[in-house]
Amino acid sequence: MTDRKPPGVSFETWIDRQIREATERGEFDNLPGAGKPLPDAGRQPDEMWWVKQKMRAENLSFPLPGTLALRKDAEEARAAAADARTEAEARRIIEEINGRIRESHGRTLSGPPLLQPLFDVDEVVADWRARHPAVERPAPEPPVRRRSLLRRLMRG
């Protein structure tokens, strides 16, 4: 649609002609959603509708205020520590989020006032141990002591 409107033709007539010609060429056939009602028809228009639609299409979430984002990160860190492969990994995850929480206590974050408490690392690790019981392995048998070659030869 790079054609320019010819002089002396009204915009409405020119646009109607282009739509009619595109319809005749079949350019509107098999469009997604053809024959279906318009989404959100009858709803009060939201001034941020296009942002919300784009974020849904891109599977993004709205940015949270600082305090709520920290709370969400803390919950996700707790869940990640519970699912960690090793005790050391669980401990590292919790110590990392505790560092971020300590850092937030010294500055003002956007959002509602919210004081995120620190996690008790030992409590989280104990919870990890409860979820991941150690596999009982039989104790290794003590090595058989062999006499040296010299002693065997001397004995006989």
Sequence and secondary structure as in RCSB ss.txt:
>XXXX:A:sequence
MTDRKPPGVSFETWIDRQIREATERGEFDNLPGAGKPLPDAGRQPDEMWWVKQKMRAENLSFPLPGTLALRKDAE
EARAAAADARTEAEARRIIEEINGRIRESHGRTLSGPPLLQPLFDVDEVVADWRARHPAVERPAPEPPVRRRSLL
RRLMRG
>XXXX:A:secstr
      TTS HHHHHHHHHHHHHHHTTTTT TTTTS  TTTTS   TTHHHHHHHHHTT      HHHHHHHHHH
HHHHHHHT SSHHHHHHHHHHHHHHHHHHHTS  SSS        HHHHHHHHHHHS                HH
HHHHH 
